[in-house]
Amino acid sequence: MKKELTRQQYLDLYYYMRLNRAVEDTMVKLFRQNKIVGGLYSSEGQEAISVGTAYALEKKDWLAPMIRNIGALLVKGVPPRDIFTQHMAKYTSPTRGKDGTSHFGDLENLHIVSPISMLGDLIPVMTGVAMAGRYLGQKIVAMTWIGDGGSSTGVFHEGLNFAASQKAPFVLILENNQWAYSTPVKRQVPVKDLADRAKAYGIASYIVDGNDVVAVYTTAKEAVDRARAGEGPILIEAKSMRMRGHAQHDPAEYVPKEMFEYWKARDPIVLYEKFLTGDKFLDAKSKKEIDERIETLLSKERDFAENSPMPPAEFANEGVYCTGDECHKIAPKWERSKAEVTPPKSSIAAVWSVEGFGEGKGSAGKNAPIHFGDTTPASPELGENESKLAPKTPAKTVVKKVAGSNGKRATSAAAGKNGAPRKDAVHAAASRISKKPAPAPTGKRR
């Protein structure tokens, strides 16, 4: 842990990691009291990743968290009461009780895009946000997170390739916590470092100790600065360990006990506390002040959440479908002339616009009506070139006696010049003559 930050920055990182864990500990108690109505996903052991990366962003930047990135929400300015009420599905929650997990955002003020359950889908979404910010000249950076399991989805690769081809100011944090639910990373990915995947898209990447919050912050800050400067997207692999099951219902019995013990000794908060006290950034007095600050805040925020009402029954059918301004008032912000970014109107009438299926044009420019469904088939129009190429007189048909397999006459069509049979007709007749008679059929007579 290098000494590159101010004392306040060091203490900020400590405060947010402590707050992150305290918020989740509070929600575990609420869950066991049957007050959390949805799933509860722990980030224990990974707090340094969420806090360190989000702390590298500026206020104007955008982020899109996943289910284990509560620390990023806290750093961005989301109050704990929003997290509590959201998981308790209270009417005072950001979604007014319509969701029981962390699917909420704040587009207008905090620049937070809601999580998407389909893992990897936030990558192209945040690439779009980054491109929009560049178009508006805002000099923003967009950031989102993905797990080791989510990096195996198709949209991870499609989205990262799209970001790379567009040189979007985008930073992707790949949290390698070694388990995709119950599947170890070595069983799903044939590479040691997931950051190596960045090479396929020609973008820069970093590998960082996800339990060292200072290393995470300094790495993320460098990546954010590079993306903002126009160097394109950057991938950061943060190696850590998921210290709980996939969710509260999962005891994680598939994880070897020795593995838990090893990573427990590398708890990011414990390690950071030792660093702060050893370098005189944190003493007993300041630690007590932080403890009391967190306890006072969460007591107040929890009381607010528990005393908040559940949504009224008549609210169930509201906010299901977007109804325009009644739903939200977010609209395109045209910094440039709208005509400049709108394709010009076509001066040619649309061809495929008739009743039924439509009609097309042949190479001569004439219409070629198409019959479709219940429409009446139209007579085709011959193009000018088609009329020129059409034969003036029909081909003659001549009959020539040849020895066939049944003793009857065989006909040869399409006579050539001066009535002489065409070569292809002669060859066809000779072929039939050379064939042996077919054997008599067996069984019933036809």
C-alpha positions as CSV (number, residue, x, y, z in Angstrom):
1,M,0.0,0.0,0.0
2,K,1.8,3.0,-1.3
3,K,1.7,6.5,0.3
4,E,0.4,8.4,-2.6
5,L,-2.9,9.8,-1.2
6,T,-3.7,12.6,1.3
7,R,-4.7,11.6,4.8
8,Q,-8.3,12.5,4.1
9,Q,-8.4,10.2,1.0
10,Y,-6.9,7.3,3.1
11,L,-9.6,7.9,5.7
12,D,-12.4,8.2,3.1
13,L,-11.5,4.8,1.7
14,Y,-11.5,3.3,5.2
15,Y,-14.9,4.9,6.1
16,Y,-16.6,3.7,3.0
17,M,-15.4,0.1,3.3
18,R,-16.5,0.1,7.0
19,L,-19.9,1.6,6.0
20,N,-20.2,-1.0,3.2
21,R,-19.8,-3.9,5.6
22,A,-22.0,-2.3,8.3
23,V,-24.8,-1.7,5.8
24,E,-24.7,-5.4,4.7
25,D,-24.4,-6.7,8.3
26,T,-27.6,-4.7,9.1
27,M,-29.4,-6.2,6.1
28,V,-28.4,-9.7,7.2
29,K,-30.2,-9.0,10.5
30,L,-33.2,-7.6,8.6
31,F,-33.2,-10.7,6.4
32,R,-33.2,-13.1,9.3
33,Q,-36.1,-11.1,10.8
34,N,-38.0,-11.7,7.5
35,K,-38.0,-8.0,6.7
36,I,-36.0,-8.3,3.5
37,V,-38.5,-9.5,0.8
38,G,-36.0,-10.2,-2.0
39,G,-32.6,-11.9,-2.4
40,L,-29.6,-10.6,-0.4
41,Y,-26.2,-10.8,-2.0
42,S,-23.0,-10.2,0.1
43,S,-19.9,-8.4,-1.0
44,E,-18.0,-9.4,2.2
45,G,-14.3,-9.6,1.3
46,Q,-14.7,-7.6,-1.9
47,E,-15.4,-4.1,-0.4
48,A,-12.1,-2.8,-1.5
49,I,-13.0,-3.3,-5.2
50,S,-16.3,-1.4,-5.1
51,V,-15.1,1.4,-2.9
52,G,-11.6,1.8,-4.6
53,T,-12.9,1.9,-8.2
54,A,-15.9,4.1,-7.5
55,Y,-13.7,6.5,-5.5
56,A,-11.6,7.0,-8.7
57,L,-14.6,8.6,-10.5
58,E,-15.6,12.2,-10.7
59,K,-19.0,13.5,-9.7
60,K,-20.0,13.9,-13.4
61,D,-19.0,10.3,-14.3
62,W,-21.5,7.5,-14.7
63,L,-21.5,4.0,-13.1
64,A,-23.7,1.0,-13.3
65,P,-23.3,-1.4,-10.2
66,M,-24.0,-5.1,-10.0
67,I,-25.5,-6.8,-7.0
68,R,-22.2,-6.9,-5.0
69,N,-21.4,-3.2,-5.5
70,I,-23.2,-1.5,-2.7
71,G,-19.9,0.1,-1.7
72,A,-19.9,1.9,-5.1
73,L,-23.4,3.2,-4.4
74,L,-22.4,4.6,-1.1
75,V,-19.3,6.3,-2.6
76,K,-21.5,7.9,-5.3
77,G,-23.8,9.4,-2.7
78,V,-26.7,6.9,-2.2
79,P,-27.9,7.1,1.4
80,P,-28.2,3.8,3.3
81,R,-32.0,4.3,3.7
82,D,-32.4,3.9,0.0
83,I,-30.6,0.6,0.1
84,F,-32.6,-0.6,3.1
85,T,-36.0,0.5,1.8
86,Q,-35.3,-1.0,-1.6
87,H,-34.5,-4.4,-0.2
88,M,-37.6,-4.2,2.1
89,A,-39.8,-3.1,-0.8
90,K,-41.1,-0.1,1.0
91,Y,-43.1,2.7,-0.6
92,T,-40.3,5.2,0.3
93,S,-37.7,3.2,-1.7
94,P,-36.3,4.5,-5.0
95,T,-38.6,2.1,-6.9
96,R,-41.5,2.8,-4.5
97,G,-41.7,-0.9,-3.4
98,K,-41.7,-2.5,-6.9
99,D,-38.4,-4.3,-6.4
100,G,-36.9,-6.2,-3.6
101,T,-33.2,-6.1,-4.5
102,S,-30.7,-3.5,-5.7
103,H,-32.3,-2.8,-9.1
104,F,-32.5,1.0,-8.9
105,G,-30.6,4.0,-10.2
106,D,-30.5,7.7,-10.4
107,L,-30.1,9.1,-13.9
108,E,-30.7,12.8,-13.2
109,N,-28.6,13.5,-10.2
110,L,-26.1,10.8,-9.3
111,H,-25.6,9.3,-12.8
112,I,-26.3,5.8,-11.7
113,V,-27.7,3.2,-14.2
114,S,-29.7,0.4,-12.6
115,P,-28.3,-3.1,-12.5
116,I,-29.4,-5.5,-15.2
117,S,-29.9,-9.1,-14.2
118,M,-28.7,-10.5,-17.5
119,L,-25.0,-10.6,-16.8
120,G,-22.9,-8.6,-19.2
121,D,-25.7,-6.5,-20.7
122,L,-24.4,-3.4,-18.8
123,I,-21.2,-3.4,-20.9
124,P,-22.9,-2.3,-24.2
125,V,-25.2,0.0,-22.2
126,M,-22.4,1.8,-20.5
127,T,-20.5,1.9,-23.7
128,G,-23.5,3.8,-25.1
129,V,-23.4,6.2,-22.1
130,A,-19.7,6.8,-22.6
131,M,-20.3,7.6,-26.3
132,A,-23.2,9.9,-25.6
133,G,-21.0,11.8,-23.1
134,R,-18.3,12.2,-25.7
135,Y,-20.9,13.4,-28.2
136,L,-22.1,16.0,-25.8
137,G,-18.5,17.1,-25.0
138,Q,-18.8,16.3,-21.3
139,K,-15.5,14.5,-20.9
140,I,-17.1,11.8,-18.8
141,V,-16.1,8.2,-18.1
142,A,-18.5,5.3,-17.7
143,M,-17.8,2.4,-15.4
144,T,-19.4,-0.9,-14.7
145,W,-18.5,-4.3,-13.0
146,I,-18.7,-7.9,-14.1
147,G,-17.8,-11.2,-12.3
148,D,-15.6,-14.0,-13.5
149,G,-18.7,-16.0,-14.4
150,G,-20.3,-13.1,-16.3
151,S,-17.2,-12.7,-18.4
152,S,-18.1,-16.0,-20.0
153,T,-21.3,-14.6,-21.5
154,G,-21.5,-13.7,-25.2
155,V,-22.5,-10.1,-24.5
156,F,-19.3,-9.6,-22.5
157,H,-17.3,-10.1,-25.6
158,E,-19.7,-8.3,-28.0
159,G,-19.9,-5.3,-25.7
160,L,-16.2,-5.1,-25.0
161,N,-15.5,-5.4,-28.8
162,F,-18.0,-2.6,-29.4
163,A,-16.4,-0.4,-26.8
164,A,-13.0,-1.0,-28.3
165,S,-14.0,-0.4,-31.9
166,Q,-15.6,2.9,-30.8
167,K,-12.7,3.9,-28.4
168,A,-15.3,4.7,-25.8
169,P,-14.2,6.3,-22.5
170,F,-15.2,3.2,-20.6
171,V,-13.6,1.3,-17.7
172,L,-14.7,-2.3,-17.0
173,I,-14.0,-3.8,-13.6
174,L,-13.8,-7.6,-13.7
175,E,-14.2,-9.0,-10.2
176,N,-12.5,-12.4,-10.1
177,N,-13.9,-13.7,-6.9
178,Q,-13.1,-17.3,-8.0
179,W,-16.6,-18.6,-7.9
180,A,-19.5,-18.3,-10.4
181,Y,-22.2,-19.5,-8.0
182,S,-20.7,-23.0,-7.3
183,T,-18.4,-23.2,-10.3
184,P,-14.7,-22.5,-9.7
185,V,-13.1,-20.1,-12.2
186,K,-10.6,-22.7,-13.3
187,R,-13.5,-25.0,-14.5
188,Q,-15.0,-22.3,-16.7
189,V,-12.0,-20.3,-18.1
190,P,-8.9,-21.9,-19.6
191,V,-6.7,-18.9,-18.8
192,K,-4.9,-17.9,-15.6
193,D,-5.6,-14.1,-15.9
194,L,-8.9,-13.0,-17.2
195,A,-7.3,-9.6,-18.1
196,D,-5.7,-11.4,-21.0
197,R,-9.0,-11.3,-22.8
198,A,-8.4,-7.6,-23.4
199,K,-5.7,-8.5,-25.9
200,A,-8.3,-9.9,-28.3
201,Y,-9.9,-6.4,-28.6
202,G,-6.6,-4.4,-28.7
203,I,-7.3,-2.6,-25.4
204,A,-5.2,-2.0,-22.3
205,S,-5.7,-4.0,-19.1
206,Y,-4.5,-4.2,-15.5
207,I,-4.4,-6.9,-12.9
208,V,-4.7,-5.7,-9.3
209,D,-4.9,-7.2,-5.8
210,G,-8.6,-6.8,-5.1
211,N,-8.0,-6.9,-1.3
212,D,-5.6,-3.9,-1.4
213,V,-7.9,-0.8,-1.5
214,V,-5.1,1.6,-2.2
215,A,-3.8,-0.5,-5.1
216,V,-7.4,-0.8,-6.5
217,Y,-7.9,3.0,-6.2
218,T,-4.6,4.0,-7.8
219,T,-5.0,1.5,-10.6
220,A,-8.6,2.6,-11.3
221,K,-7.6,6.3,-11.2
222,E,-5.0,5.7,-13.8
223,A,-7.4,3.8,-16.0
224,V,-10.1,6.5,-15.6
225,D,-7.6,9.2,-16.5
226,R,-6.5,7.3,-19.6
227,A,-10.0,6.7,-20.7
228,R,-10.9,10.3,-20.2
229,A,-7.9,11.4,-22.3
230,G,-9.2,9.4,-25.3
231,E,-7.2,6.2,-25.0
232,G,-10.3,4.0,-25.3
233,P,-11.8,1.4,-22.9
234,I,-9.7,-0.3,-20.3
235,L,-10.2,-3.6,-18.4
236,I,-9.2,-4.1,-14.8
237,E,-9.1,-7.6,-13.3
238,A,-9.3,-7.4,-9.5
239,K,-8.5,-10.7,-7.9
240,S,-10.3,-11.4,-4.7
241,M,-12.5,-14.0,-3.0
242,R,-16.3,-14.3,-2.4
243,M,-16.4,-14.9,1.4
244,R,-20.1,-15.9,1.5
245,G,-22.4,-18.0,-0.7
246,H,-23.9,-16.7,-3.9
247,A,-26.8,-15.3,-1.7
248,Q,-28.1,-15.8,1.8
249,H,-29.8,-19.0,0.9
250,D,-26.5,-20.6,-0.2
251,P,-24.2,-22.0,2.6
252,A,-21.3,-22.4,0.1
253,E,-20.5,-25.9,1.3
254,Y,-18.8,-26.5,-2.1
255,V,-15.9,-24.1,-1.1
256,P,-13.0,-25.9,0.6
257,K,-12.6,-24.7,4.2
258,E,-8.9,-24.2,3.7
259,M,-9.7,-21.7,1.0
260,F,-11.9,-19.7,3.3
261,E,-9.3,-19.7,6.0
262,Y,-6.6,-18.4,3.6
263,W,-8.7,-15.5,2.4
264,K,-10.1,-14.7,5.8
265,A,-6.5,-13.8,6.8
266,R,-6.5,-11.4,3.8
267,D,-9.6,-9.5,4.8
268,P,-9.3,-6.1,3.0
269,I,-10.6,-4.1,6.0
270,V,-8.3,-5.7,8.5
271,L,-5.3,-5.3,6.2
272,Y,-6.1,-1.7,5.6
273,E,-6.6,-1.0,9.2
274,K,-3.1,-2.3,10.0
275,F,-1.7,-0.1,7.3
276,L,-3.4,3.0,8.5
277,T,-2.5,2.5,12.2
278,G,1.1,1.5,11.3
279,D,1.5,4.7,9.2
280,K,-0.2,6.9,11.8
281,F,-3.2,7.8,9.6
282,L,-5.6,6.2,12.1
283,D,-5.4,6.2,15.9
284,A,-7.8,4.9,18.5
285,K,-9.6,8.3,18.8
286,S,-10.2,8.7,15.0
287,K,-11.3,5.0,14.8
288,K,-13.8,5.5,17.6
289,E,-15.2,8.6,15.8
290,I,-15.7,6.6,12.6
291,D,-17.4,3.8,14.5
292,E,-19.8,6.2,16.2
293,R,-20.5,8.1,13.0
294,I,-21.4,4.8,11.2
295,E,-23.5,3.5,14.1
296,T,-25.4,6.8,14.4
297,L,-26.1,7.0,10.7
298,L,-27.3,3.4,10.3
299,S,-29.5,3.5,13.4
300,K,-31.3,6.5,12.0
301,E,-31.5,5.0,8.4
302,R,-32.7,1.7,9.7
303,D,-35.4,3.3,11.8
304,F,-36.6,5.2,8.8
305,A,-36.8,2.1,6.7
306,E,-38.6,0.0,9.3
307,N,-41.1,2.7,9.9
308,S,-41.8,3.3,6.2
309,P,-45.1,2.1,4.8
310,M,-45.5,-0.7,2.3
311,P,-46.9,0.4,-1.1
312,P,-50.7,0.8,-1.3
313,A,-52.5,-1.9,-3.3
314,E,-53.8,0.5,-5.9
315,F,-50.2,1.3,-6.8
316,A,-49.7,-2.2,-8.2
317,N,-50.8,-1.2,-11.7
318,E,-48.9,2.1,-11.8
319,G,-45.4,2.4,-13.2
320,V,-45.6,-0.9,-15.1
321,Y,-45.3,0.7,-18.6
322,C,-43.7,3.9,-19.5
323,T,-46.2,6.6,-20.4
324,G,-43.9,9.4,-21.5
325,D,-43.7,12.5,-19.3
326,E,-45.8,10.9,-16.7
327,C,-43.2,8.2,-16.3
328,H,-40.0,10.3,-16.7
329,K,-39.0,13.6,-18.3
330,I,-35.6,12.5,-19.6
331,A,-35.3,13.6,-23.3
332,P,-32.4,13.8,-25.8
333,K,-30.2,16.8,-25.2
334,W,-29.3,18.1,-28.7
335,E,-26.0,20.0,-28.2
336,R,-25.6,20.1,-32.0
337,S,-28.2,20.9,-34.6
338,K,-30.7,18.1,-34.8
339,A,-30.5,18.2,-38.6
340,E,-26.7,17.6,-38.4
341,V,-27.1,14.2,-36.8
342,T,-30.4,13.1,-38.5
343,P,-30.1,11.3,-41.9
344,P,-31.3,13.5,-44.8
345,K,-34.7,12.9,-46.2
346,S,-34.7,10.6,-49.3
347,S,-35.6,12.2,-52.7
348,I,-36.6,8.9,-54.2
349,A,-40.0,7.4,-53.6
350,A,-40.1,4.2,-51.7
351,V,-40.4,1.2,-54.0
352,W,-41.7,-1.4,-51.5
353,S,-44.9,0.4,-50.6
354,V,-47.8,-1.2,-52.4
355,E,-50.7,-3.1,-51.0
356,G,-49.8,-6.6,-49.9
357,F,-46.2,-7.5,-49.9
358,G,-45.0,-4.8,-52.2
359,E,-43.2,-4.6,-55.5
360,G,-39.6,-4.4,-56.6
361,K,-37.7,-3.2,-59.6
362,G,-35.8,-5.3,-62.2
363,S,-32.5,-4.4,-63.7
364,A,-34.4,-2.5,-66.5
365,G,-36.1,-0.2,-64.0
366,K,-39.6,-1.7,-64.6
367,N,-41.8,-2.8,-61.8
368,A,-42.0,-6.5,-60.9
369,P,-45.3,-6.9,-59.0
370,I,-45.3,-9.6,-56.3
371,H,-48.4,-11.6,-55.4
372,F,-48.8,-11.9,-51.6
373,G,-51.6,-13.0,-49.4
374,D,-55.1,-12.0,-50.6
375,T,-53.9,-9.5,-53.2
376,T,-54.7,-10.2,-56.8
377,P,-51.6,-11.3,-58.8
378,A,-50.7,-8.7,-61.4
379,S,-49.4,-9.3,-64.9
380,P,-45.6,-8.8,-65.0
381,E,-44.3,-6.0,-67.1
382,L,-41.4,-6.8,-69.5
383,G,-38.5,-4.4,-69.3
384,E,-37.1,-2.8,-72.4
385,N,-34.1,-5.1,-72.5
386,E,-36.3,-8.2,-71.9
387,S,-38.4,-7.3,-75.0
388,K,-35.3,-7.0,-77.1
389,L,-34.0,-10.4,-76.0
390,A,-37.2,-12.3,-76.4
391,P,-37.2,-14.7,-79.3
392,K,-39.1,-13.5,-82.5
393,T,-40.3,-17.0,-83.5
394,P,-40.8,-20.1,-81.4
395,A,-38.3,-22.9,-81.6
396,K,-39.2,-25.7,-84.0
397,T,-39.7,-29.2,-82.7
398,V,-38.7,-32.2,-84.8
399,V,-39.5,-35.8,-84.3
400,K,-36.8,-38.4,-85.0
401,K,-37.2,-42.2,-84.8
402,V,-34.7,-43.7,-82.5
403,A,-34.5,-47.1,-80.8
404,G,-35.9,-46.6,-77.3
405,S,-36.1,-49.1,-74.5
406,N,-39.8,-49.7,-75.2
407,G,-39.6,-49.7,-78.9
408,K,-41.5,-46.4,-79.2
409,R,-40.4,-43.2,-80.9
410,A,-38.3,-40.7,-79.0
411,T,-38.6,-37.0,-79.7
412,S,-35.8,-34.5,-80.0
413,A,-36.7,-30.8,-79.6
414,A,-35.1,-27.5,-80.4
415,A,-33.8,-27.9,-83.9
416,G,-30.8,-25.9,-84.9
417,K,-30.1,-23.8,-87.9
418,N,-31.5,-25.0,-91.3
419,G,-33.5,-27.7,-89.4
420,A,-30.5,-29.7,-88.3
421,P,-30.8,-31.2,-84.9
422,R,-28.8,-29.5,-82.1
423,K,-25.7,-31.3,-80.7
424,D,-27.2,-31.5,-77.2
425,A,-30.3,-33.2,-78.6
426,V,-28.1,-35.7,-80.5
427,H,-26.1,-36.5,-77.4
428,A,-29.2,-37.0,-75.3
429,A,-30.6,-39.4,-77.9
430,A,-27.4,-41.4,-78.1
431,S,-27.3,-41.6,-74.3
432,R,-30.8,-43.1,-74.3
433,I,-29.8,-45.6,-77.0
434,S,-26.8,-46.9,-75.0
435,K,-28.8,-47.7,-71.9
436,K,-29.9,-51.3,-71.3
437,P,-33.6,-52.1,-70.9
438,A,-34.8,-51.9,-67.3
439,P,-35.6,-55.2,-65.6
440,A,-39.2,-56.2,-65.5
441,P,-41.0,-55.0,-62.3
442,T,-41.9,-57.6,-59.6
443,G,-44.9,-57.9,-57.4
444,K,-48.3,-56.5,-58.4
445,R,-48.9,-55.2,-61.9
446,R,-49.5,-51.5,-62.3
